[in-house]
Amino acid sequence: MSEDSDILIVGAGAAGLSAGIALAQAGRRVTVAGELDLRQTARTVALFEASLAFYESTGLLDSIAAESAPLEVMRIVDDTGSLFRLPQRDFRAREIGLDQFGYNIENRDLVRLLADAARRTPGLTLLEERLADFSFAEKAATARTVSGETVSAALMVAADGKRSAVRASGGIPVAETPYPQTALTAILAHSRPHREVSTEFHTRTGPFTLVPLPPHDGDEHRSSLVWMTTHAEAERLGALPPQELARIVERQAHSMLGKMRLIGPCGTFPMVLMKAERLTGTRLALIGDAAHAFPPIGAQGLNLGLRDVGHLVEAVRGATDPGAPDILRDYEARRATDIRLRTAGVDLLNRSLLAPFLPVDFLRGAGLLALSGFGPLRRAIMREGVSPAGRTPAMMRRDQRPNRS
Ligand SMILES: Cc1cc2nc3c(=O)[nH]c(=O)nc-3n(C[C@H](O)[C@H](O)[C@H](O)COP(=O)(O)OP(=O)(O)OC[C@H]3O[C@@H](n4cnc5c(N)ncnc54)[C@H](O)[C@@H]3O)c2cc1C
């Protein structure tokens, strides 16, 4: 096999598959290469307004919505025990003219739906195997399949996740800071309805968040859990018998959703802040977690990754050579600020929770109070969380847009 695509995407996770579909729909010949990971890792993603617009314009929103739960209210509960503890705050999608902030879906369901769509997309080849030996030359980028065949394209897109081998082969360094936290994840059935409310308890080790999921397999009320805690505590909790862990989660959630039961295994994800120093190299563009990764505070990771995809589609649209230096410069310029601001914002919020100092608590409390008490600021922040201002690709803006008054 050789020189068969304009664009070779390495990694068939949510970002890689989404990019493959959108780029093929924009008229490119695309190969997406990678094994599909459909294991139950108890991980879900909340997709917000701009991402919903992305999937609407690729024709996938209805199938994604059918397997998701809408998120109508975001509730923040200060559970830090700080002197400046605030009362519970509710943020409603209606306040910014939306029916919901977004949809929450299991990662593996999203990947399965995207892979099905990829197989149906004209101009897209899904190669379900890992690639290796990445190299980048003036005219083309190449890689090798496990069976020894060579694949090449005018542009290689690294969508191979946080530990990207493509990024390393392209000589792009990363800045990486580990946090003293691991995210413990689980899917839970519970006796009371979630009423489409996502609840984030801010604790001293990080957020403990319960996010609505749709009914499934006879379980009427389900939510996903992301519990950021110390490495040792996550390991201890993850090793407990399921009934015992469910009881602890129930207690930590102040029994808000009633009696709880674990569905399937739980997952553990050590937290890091990682940002690639550049988003492009010779015949190379990074997207998704290959470009940036941070703790799931505010559920920003894949939403940011889909904005990479939207901008990449715009940068290469109509280009004779999608891997040419001017196209890559355009992509880099479009993405740098958004990625820098999101990464810094999540880092700041996470560190403010971890710091048990009164001045930090006071500032965090004051910030939250200002944001929750002052209408225009509150609405501006909510809009920014679901549909960022600034340069948004056309495919990520919906006709039925939030009222920006
Ligand atoms: C606990 C937790 C909760 C989260 N919640 C949210 C949320 O609510 N909202 C949100 O937007 N984000 C959330 N995120 C972040 C989100 O999950 C990630 O940003 C997203 O899954 C990244 O997708 P990706 O496709 O870039 O990378 P990945 O999902 O890591 O996919 C990379 C793919 O590349 C493949 N691959 C690797 N090497 C090769 C190779 N050599 N050849 C071929 N394929 C290869 C891998 O097998 C994998 O399939 C959360 C993350 C965590 C850990």
The ligand as an ORCA input file, in Angstrom:
! r2SCAN-3c Opt
* xyz 0 1
  C     -11.966     10.454     33.796
  C     -12.067     11.282     32.561
  C     -13.246     11.973     32.286
  C     -13.340     12.789     31.157
  N     -14.501     13.481     30.915
  C     -14.581     14.273     29.822
  C     -15.786     14.993     29.533
  O     -16.779     14.897     30.251
  N     -15.811     15.787     28.426
  C     -14.729     15.906     27.591
  O     -14.804     16.650     26.608
  N     -13.594     15.234     27.836
  C     -13.496     14.414     28.920
  N     -12.353     13.720     29.146
  C     -11.255     13.806     28.185
  C     -11.547     12.897     26.976
  O     -11.864     11.590     27.410
  C     -10.337     12.876     26.063
  O      -9.969     14.198     25.762
  C     -10.651     12.136     24.758
  O     -11.112     10.846     24.991
  C      -9.395     12.094     23.921
  O      -9.676     11.459     22.721
  P      -8.491     11.181     21.695
  O      -9.134     10.479     20.555
  O      -7.704     12.417     21.474
  O      -7.490     10.200     22.489
  P      -7.698      8.698     22.974
  O      -9.076      8.465     23.436
  O      -6.575      8.431     23.911
  O      -7.502      7.839     21.658
  C      -6.242      7.620     21.091
  C      -6.352      6.386     20.205
  O      -5.115      6.228     19.503
  C      -4.797      4.845     19.501
  N      -3.363      4.692     19.250
  C      -2.326      4.935     20.092
  N      -1.158      4.649     19.479
  C      -1.468      4.232     18.224
  C      -0.696      3.774     17.105
  N       0.638      3.695     17.169
  N      -1.345      3.421     15.967
  C      -2.700      3.493     15.882
  N      -3.486      3.900     16.909
  C      -2.870      4.258     18.068
  C      -5.260      4.349     20.853
  O      -5.425      2.952     20.846
  C      -6.592      5.095     20.991
  O      -7.653      4.375     20.387
  C     -12.232     12.903     30.277
  C     -11.058     12.194     30.534
  C     -10.975     11.395     31.663
  C      -9.683     10.646     31.937
*
